[in-house]
Amino acid sequence: MIERIETGIAPSSAPINDAVRAGKHLWLVAIAEDPVSGEIVEGGIEAQARRCIQNLEIGLKAAGGTLANLVMVQIFLTDSADAAGMNAVYREYFTQQPFPVRATVVVKELLAAGLKIEITATAVLD
């Protein structure tokens, strides 16, 4: 049974969810949007990466988890030059082993104007 998790983040106009749960598994997606207004945050990759990770935390908390429950993270960047800034922010949040398995991919573009990063993640909840 698949359960939609209500994160409280501004809903998309597309037919998507921020988080869904099936049993102990949770799948999440986060973009650099203000959770109230739904607007893409301004600033460089650091500001956008921080907002993405904070939005992941919101989704995890809504499902009863934390960043420590993540087992896999997939990061999509629009510019490989942003990897250093993204990694600096990522290190602020992921400080203890075991770290989630991670893939970082550079893509041509993301759907929202001005968006530099998008993150998908999988967590296992207790």
C-alpha positions in Angstrom: 0.0 0.0 0.0 1.4 3.4 -1.0 0.7 6.3 1.3 1.1 10.0 0.4 3.0 11.9 3.1 1.6 15.4 3.7 4.8 17.5 4.0 3.2 20.9 4.3 5.4 22.2 1.5 3.6 24.3 -1.1 1.9 21.8 -3.5 3.0 21.6 -7.2 0.6 22.1 -10.0 2.0 18.9 -11.5 0.6 15.5 -10.6 3.4 14.7 -8.1 4.0 14.3 -4.4 7.0 15.4 -2.3 7.0 12.1 -0.4 5.4 8.7 -0.5 5.7 5.7 1.8 5.3 2.0 1.3 5.9 0.0 4.4 9.2 1.2 6.0 10.4 2.7 2.7 10.1 6.4 2.0 10.8 8.1 -1.4 11.3 11.9 -1.5 12.0 14.7 -3.9 13.1 18.2 -3.1 13.7 21.3 -5.1 15.0 24.7 -3.9 11.5 26.1 -3.3 10.3 28.2 -0.4 8.0 25.7 1.5 5.4 28.4 2.0 5.3 30.4 -1.2 6.5 27.6 -3.6 8.9 30.1 -5.2 12.4 29.1 -6.1 14.9 30.6 -3.6 17.2 33.2 -5.0 21.0 33.0 -4.5 23.7 30.7 -5.7 24.0 27.0 -5.4 24.7 27.1 -1.7 21.4 28.8 -0.9 19.5 26.4 -3.2 21.3 23.2 -1.9 20.6 24.3 1.7 16.9 24.8 0.9 16.7 21.4 -0.9 18.2 19.6 2.1 15.9 21.5 4.5 12.9 20.5 2.3 14.1 16.9 2.5 14.2 17.2 6.3 10.6 18.6 6.3 9.5 15.5 4.3 11.4 13.1 6.5 10.0 14.7 9.7 6.4 14.5 8.3 7.0 10.7 7.9 8.6 10.3 11.3 12.2 10.2 10.2 15.4 12.3 10.0 18.3 12.7 7.6 19.9 9.7 9.4 17.2 7.5 7.8 18.4 8.3 4.3 20.0 5.3 2.4 20.3 6.9 -1.0 20.5 10.4 -2.4 20.5 11.4 -6.1 21.5 15.0 -6.8 20.8 16.7 -10.2 22.9 19.8 -11.0 22.6 22.1 -14.0 26.3 23.1 -13.9 29.2 20.9 -12.9 30.9 24.1 -11.5 28.3 24.0 -8.7 29.5 20.7 -7.3 32.0 22.3 -4.9 29.4 24.6 -3.4 26.8 21.8 -3.2 29.3 19.5 -1.5 30.2 22.2 1.1 26.5 22.5 2.1 26.0 18.7 1.9 28.9 18.3 4.4 27.0 20.6 6.9 24.1 18.2 7.1 25.8 14.8 6.6 28.5 14.6 9.3 28.4 11.0 10.6 28.7 7.6 9.1 26.9 5.8 7.6 26.4 8.4 4.9 23.7 7.7 2.3 24.9 6.3 -1.0 24.9 9.2 -3.4 25.0 9.9 -7.1 25.4 13.4 -8.5 24.5 14.0 -12.1 24.8 17.0 -14.3 21.8 17.7 -16.5 21.0 20.1 -19.3 18.3 21.8 -17.3 15.6 21.4 -14.7 12.0 22.3 -15.2 11.6 25.4 -13.0 13.2 28.6 -14.2 16.3 29.4 -12.1 16.5 26.0 -10.5 20.1 24.8 -10.2 19.6 21.6 -8.1 17.0 18.9 -7.5 17.4 16.0 -5.1 15.6 12.6 -4.9 16.2 10.4 -1.9 15.2 7.1 -0.4 14.9 6.4 3.3 14.2 3.4 5.5 12.1 4.3 8.6 12.0 2.4 11.9 
